[in-house]
Structure formats: structure tokens, C-alpha cells
Amino acid sequence: MQTIRLKTSSTADERARPGPGRDLGPLLAGVATAVAGTGALLALTDSGSSLRGPFALFFLIAAPAVAIGLALRGLDPFARVLTALAGAVALDMLIAQGMLATHRWSWRGGIVTVTAISLLLILLVLMRPVERILERTSRRAGKIRSS
């Protein structure tokens, strides 16, 4: 008989370890969300703040990157981040190109469009488990009816 030993992951050890730096991931995610939201708000209200440009640029990259990153659950973290950032830049460029081609360029329209597409992608990713549940229940209902 062969004994198989399980190795504990380093993330499990880090979670069990008390002390500073343990909850750094959620804290950074919250700060990034606050900065991105502030950037969108400052840009849409046409604020004269010097932080408007950098924060709005962060929003224009972070919002689609998060949406694309959520859709790429199967990749390893580095590939997921790299692909999400590349997809975010490509999406921003496609939106800008589409607005320029139709002669409807406006910075407010760009921010609203990026927000809408990012929210749509997030909604589609979050609805994916609901579709699986509905498929399972319809299969079960079909089995019950055929019996």
C-alpha cells in the first residue's frame, strides 16, 4: 500500500499566520476600487482637481481589466493579469476608435461606455453559474417527466 502525502499550500499557511500583512489583498482591492470610482466621478463631474487625470486613467484601465479577469478564472494568476490588462487596453482603444469613426467623440461618453461594457461583462460572468443551475434543473425535470 502506498501512502500519498498532501502538501499544504503556502496560501493556507499565510492565512493561518496572524500579524500584519495578512489582509493586504482585500485592503488593496478596496483602495483600487475607491481610486477607480473617484476617478470616474471626478471625470464625470468635470472637476478641476489635479487627480482627475491619473484617477480617470486608472478607472479606464482597471474597470475592463477586472471584468475580463473575472471571465478568465482558469488561467494562472500571472497570465490572468497580463491577459486582463491587454484586453482592457484593447477594449479602450476599440471604444475610442468607434467613437472617432462615428464622429461621436466625447470623454464623458467614453467613460460611460467603458463603465457600461465593464458592468455588462461582469454581469455575464456572474450569470454563468445561474445558467448552469437552470440547465441542471431542466435536465432533472426532463428525467422526472420521462419516468
Rosetta silent file (secondary structure, phi, psi, omega in degrees, C-alpha in Angstrom):
SEQUENCE: MQTIRLKTSSTADERARPGPGRDLGPLLAGVATAVAGTGALLALTDSGSSLRGPFALFFLIAAPAVAIGLALRGLDPFARVLTALAGAVALDMLIAQGMLATHRWSWRGGIVTVTAISLLLILLVLMRPVERILERTSRRAGKIRSS
SCORE:     score description
SCORE:     0.000 S_00000001
   1 L     0.000  137.775 -177.959    0.000    0.000    0.000 S_00000001
   2 L  -106.160  135.804  178.484    1.301    3.419   -0.921 S_00000001
   3 L   -96.910  127.274  178.332    0.840    6.456    1.273 S_00000001
   4 L  -104.003  122.809 -179.566    0.145    9.700   -0.504 S_00000001
   5 L   -99.363  135.191  178.346    1.121   12.780    1.425 S_00000001
   6 L   -93.357  133.547  175.683   -0.624   16.049    0.752 S_00000001
   7 L   -90.004  138.571  176.599    1.421   19.190    0.697 S_00000001
   8 L   -82.818  142.486 -179.763   -0.121   22.250    2.270 S_00000001
   9 L   -77.873  156.440 -179.720   -0.230   25.285    0.080 S_00000001
  10 H   -69.340  -27.376  179.600    1.618   28.412    1.049 S_00000001
  11 H   -69.334  -33.457  177.375   -1.606   30.419    0.929 S_00000001
  12 H   -67.149  -37.475  177.794   -3.128   28.232    3.644 S_00000001
  13 H   -67.594  -37.636 -179.805   -0.083   28.858    5.818 S_00000001
  14 H   -68.924  -36.202  179.062   -0.302   32.606    5.218 S_00000001
  15 H   -68.093  -34.882 -178.688   -3.973   32.725    6.131 S_00000001
  16 H   -76.671  -20.111 -176.360   -3.349   30.898    9.378 S_00000001
  17 L   -79.912  121.032  177.084   -0.477   33.188   10.275 S_00000001
  18 L   -79.614  162.120  175.349   -1.565   36.153   12.405 S_00000001
  19 L   124.572 -178.244 -178.507    0.064   39.532   12.142 S_00000001
  20 L   -70.671  150.009  178.459    0.479   42.447    9.775 S_00000001
  21 L    89.202   -3.785 -177.456    0.225   41.891    6.041 S_00000001
  22 L   -73.639  -39.339 -177.645   -2.296   39.078    6.339 S_00000001
  23 L  -104.685   33.884 -176.145   -5.269   41.048    4.992 S_00000001
  24 H   -72.629  -34.870 -179.139   -3.333   43.071    2.459 S_00000001
  25 H   -60.716  -54.796  178.038   -5.114   41.684   -0.641 S_00000001
  26 H   -62.927  -33.057  178.082   -8.653   42.796    0.273 S_00000001
  27 H   -64.969  -45.378  178.492   -7.301   46.126    1.503 S_00000001
  28 H   -65.629  -36.411  177.155   -5.554   46.807   -1.812 S_00000001
  29 H   -64.473  -39.838  177.495   -8.671   45.753   -3.735 S_00000001
  30 H   -66.001  -41.077  178.185  -10.735   48.212   -1.706 S_00000001
  31 H   -65.129  -42.365  179.153   -8.251   51.026   -2.279 S_00000001
  32 H   -63.585  -39.455  177.727   -8.165   50.289   -6.026 S_00000001
  33 H   -64.567  -42.385  179.574  -11.964   50.335   -6.147 S_00000001
  34 H   -65.056  -41.894  179.387  -12.078   53.648   -4.297 S_00000001
  35 H   -65.247  -44.127 -179.798   -9.455   55.213   -6.587 S_00000001
  36 H   -65.081  -44.261  178.498  -11.215   53.976   -9.736 S_00000001
  37 H   -63.256  -40.635  177.339  -14.624   55.159   -8.528 S_00000001
  38 H   -64.465  -39.116  178.319  -13.197   58.525   -7.554 S_00000001
  39 H   -62.582  -44.159  178.653  -11.570   58.836  -10.978 S_00000001
  40 H   -65.217  -41.306 -179.484  -14.845   58.160  -12.774 S_00000001
  41 H   -66.112  -43.896  178.815  -16.687   60.566  -10.501 S_00000001
  42 H   -63.890  -38.001 -179.431  -14.102   63.334  -10.903 S_00000001
  43 H   -71.013  -41.488 -177.939  -14.132   62.923  -14.686 S_00000001
  44 H   -71.714  -27.935  179.104  -17.912   62.883  -14.999 S_00000001
  45 L   -90.088   -0.132  179.553  -18.354   65.949  -12.783 S_00000001
  46 L    56.783   47.220 -179.717  -15.626   67.838  -14.698 S_00000001
  47 L   -70.085  152.818  178.167  -13.711   68.576  -11.523 S_00000001
  48 L   -92.699   12.753 -177.900  -10.689   70.849  -11.624 S_00000001
  49 L   -67.734  146.175  177.818   -8.700   68.528   -9.361 S_00000001
  50 L   -74.880  -12.813  178.469   -5.185   67.592  -10.389 S_00000001
  51 L   -86.854   -6.292 -177.108   -6.000   63.957   -9.514 S_00000001
  52 H   -59.524  -47.538 -177.671   -8.737   63.768  -12.144 S_00000001
  53 H   -62.618  -55.400 -179.148   -6.437   62.659  -14.973 S_00000001
  54 H   -64.165  -39.294 -179.140   -4.495   59.884  -13.207 S_00000001
  55 H   -69.681  -38.023  178.057   -7.541   58.549  -11.362 S_00000001
  56 H   -67.826  -39.092  176.392   -9.690   58.564  -14.528 S_00000001
  57 H   -63.533  -40.268  176.534   -6.935   56.774  -16.447 S_00000001
  58 H   -61.587  -40.787  177.757   -6.750   54.193  -13.655 S_00000001
  59 H   -63.106  -43.789 -177.702  -10.509   53.707  -13.941 S_00000001
  60 H   -64.737  -24.532  176.638  -10.328   53.305  -17.728 S_00000001
  61 H   -92.288  -42.522 -172.141   -7.761   50.514  -17.320 S_00000001
  62 H   -72.047  -40.010 -175.072   -9.000   48.884  -14.087 S_00000001
  63 H   -62.322  -52.074  177.431  -12.723   48.561  -14.837 S_00000001
  64 H   -70.068  -29.463  179.268  -12.422   46.456  -18.014 S_00000001
  65 H   -65.014  -40.166  177.675   -9.393   44.601  -16.606 S_00000001
  66 H   -65.963  -42.488 -179.597  -11.406   43.433  -13.603 S_00000001
  67 H   -63.788  -43.221  179.422  -14.296   42.372  -15.829 S_00000001
  68 H   -70.312  -38.842  178.717  -12.022   40.431  -18.186 S_00000001
  69 H   -62.628  -34.629  176.699  -10.065   38.967  -15.284 S_00000001
  70 H   -66.034  -32.749 -179.180  -13.257   37.592  -13.763 S_00000001
  71 H   -75.946  -18.200 -176.006  -14.032   35.787  -17.005 S_00000001
  72 L  -103.830   54.667 -176.191  -10.588   34.127  -17.084 S_00000001
  73 L   -66.562  -26.668 -173.554  -10.850   32.008  -13.946 S_00000001
  74 L   -79.456  -14.749 -176.701   -8.970   29.032  -15.388 S_00000001
  75 L   -82.804  158.693  173.873   -5.638   30.765  -16.020 S_00000001
  76 L   -70.723  159.403 -170.621   -2.786   31.049  -13.581 S_00000001
  77 H   -56.882  -42.858 -178.133   -2.611   34.463  -11.839 S_00000001
  78 H   -65.232  -45.119  179.018    0.204   35.999  -13.894 S_00000001
  79 H   -65.221  -35.610  179.037   -1.353   35.033  -17.232 S_00000001
  80 H   -64.976  -45.196  179.192   -4.736   36.215  -15.992 S_00000001
  81 H   -65.212  -45.108 -178.510   -3.415   39.665  -15.014 S_00000001
  82 H   -63.673  -43.731  179.554   -1.447   40.051  -18.229 S_00000001
  83 H   -67.856  -39.233  179.479   -4.372   38.997  -20.416 S_00000001
  84 H   -65.322  -41.328  178.282   -6.819   41.180  -18.498 S_00000001
  85 H   -66.599  -42.231  178.128   -4.610   44.263  -18.864 S_00000001
  86 H   -64.501  -40.157  177.452   -4.071   43.647  -22.567 S_00000001
  87 H   -65.702  -36.724  178.741   -7.812   43.134  -23.037 S_00000001
  88 H   -65.507  -43.452  178.322   -8.573   46.329  -21.123 S_00000001
  89 H   -64.526  -42.350  179.405   -6.244   48.376  -23.312 S_00000001
  90 H   -64.020  -41.358  179.083   -7.706   46.781  -26.449 S_00000001
  91 H   -64.698  -42.675  177.296  -11.266   47.459  -25.282 S_00000001
  92 H   -61.806  -41.017  179.767  -10.452   51.099  -24.502 S_00000001
  93 H   -68.560  -37.926  177.442   -8.863   51.534  -27.906 S_00000001
  94 H   -65.829  -38.936  177.428  -11.829   49.922  -29.684 S_00000001
  95 H   -64.004  -46.541  179.750  -14.249   52.213  -27.862 S_00000001
  96 H   -62.970  -41.747  179.814  -12.178   55.279  -28.753 S_00000001
  97 H   -65.532  -40.962  178.348  -11.848   54.158  -32.378 S_00000001
  98 H   -64.840  -40.227  178.928  -15.579   53.506  -32.652 S_00000001
  99 H   -67.963  -38.364  178.082  -16.418   56.897  -31.207 S_00000001
 100 H   -69.290  -37.922 -178.256  -13.977   58.631  -33.556 S_00000001
 101 H   -68.008  -31.527  179.870  -15.238   56.711  -36.597 S_00000001
 102 L   -94.474    5.545 -179.870  -18.835   57.709  -35.903 S_00000001
 103 L    58.809   37.459  178.694  -17.863   61.317  -35.112 S_00000001
 104 L  -120.969   33.643 -176.299  -19.327   60.990  -31.607 S_00000001
 105 L   -69.288  127.405  168.429  -16.153   61.543  -29.601 S_00000001
 106 L  -156.455  142.167 -178.006  -16.614   62.782  -26.040 S_00000001
 107 H   -69.302  -34.165  176.131  -14.652   61.961  -22.937 S_00000001
 108 H   -65.472  -42.586  177.592  -17.837   61.594  -20.896 S_00000001
 109 H   -61.927  -36.829  177.684  -19.243   59.200  -23.472 S_00000001
 110 H   -64.549  -43.037  179.646  -16.042   57.168  -23.331 S_00000001
 111 H   -67.497  -41.364  179.012  -16.199   56.816  -19.565 S_00000001
 112 H   -65.966  -39.640 -179.859  -19.882   55.913  -19.650 S_00000001
 113 H   -67.371  -43.224  177.523  -19.289   53.373  -22.438 S_00000001
 114 H   -62.015  -40.815  178.417  -16.356   51.742  -20.623 S_00000001
 115 H   -63.394  -45.926 -177.713  -18.475   51.564  -17.480 S_00000001
 116 H   -64.788  -43.697 -179.680  -21.425   50.031  -19.306 S_00000001
 117 H   -67.934  -39.874  178.145  -19.352   47.414  -21.143 S_00000001
 118 H   -63.874  -43.707  178.245  -17.435   46.504  -17.979 S_00000001
 119 H   -65.791  -36.599  176.983  -20.641   46.098  -15.997 S_00000001
 120 H   -64.032  -42.980  177.250  -22.153   44.018  -18.804 S_00000001
 121 H   -63.518  -42.941  178.115  -19.124   41.703  -18.812 S_00000001
 122 H   -63.371  -42.031  179.168  -19.252   41.346  -15.031 S_00000001
 123 H   -63.078  -41.475  178.434  -22.974   40.633  -15.184 S_00000001
 124 H   -64.202  -38.812  178.780  -22.448   37.963  -17.852 S_00000001
 125 H   -68.574  -40.052 -179.712  -19.730   36.306  -15.773 S_00000001
 126 H   -72.610  -24.553  178.672  -21.858   36.380  -12.640 S_00000001
 127 H   -81.763  -12.982 -178.464  -24.865   34.965  -14.522 S_00000001
 128 H   -58.355  -45.161  177.269  -22.847   31.971  -15.749 S_00000001
 129 H   -64.594  -30.474  178.921  -23.463   29.879  -12.570 S_00000001
 130 H   -66.213  -38.922  178.039  -27.179   30.682  -12.794 S_00000001
 131 H   -63.217  -39.502  178.905  -27.269   29.252  -16.327 S_00000001
 132 H   -65.499  -40.043  178.653  -25.642   26.045  -15.092 S_00000001
 133 H   -64.630  -42.667  179.004  -28.180   25.737  -12.286 S_00000001
 134 H   -64.903  -37.194  177.285  -31.038   26.266  -14.736 S_00000001
 135 H   -64.088  -42.010  179.677  -29.581   23.627  -17.073 S_00000001
 136 H   -63.851  -43.598 -178.739  -29.351   21.126  -14.209 S_00000001
 137 H   -68.140  -34.878  178.127  -32.915   21.753  -13.090 S_00000001
 138 H   -69.984  -35.489  175.963  -34.237   21.452  -16.644 S_00000001
 139 H   -65.492  -41.301  178.889  -32.355   18.161  -17.072 S_00000001
 140 H   -65.747  -40.384  178.882  -33.792   16.874  -13.805 S_00000001
 141 H   -64.734  -37.500  177.424  -37.271   17.975  -14.804 S_00000001
 142 H   -65.299  -38.655  177.992  -36.841   16.162  -18.131 S_00000001
 143 H   -67.006  -38.524 -179.713  -35.772   12.975  -16.335 S_00000001
 144 H   -67.297  -42.053 -179.154  -38.770   13.176  -13.992 S_00000001
 145 H   -66.740  -36.069 -178.046  -41.180   13.693  -16.888 S_00000001
 146 H   -76.059  -17.472 -179.185  -39.715   10.800  -18.896 S_00000001
 147 L   -76.063    0.000    0.000  -40.021    8.391  -15.944 S_00000001
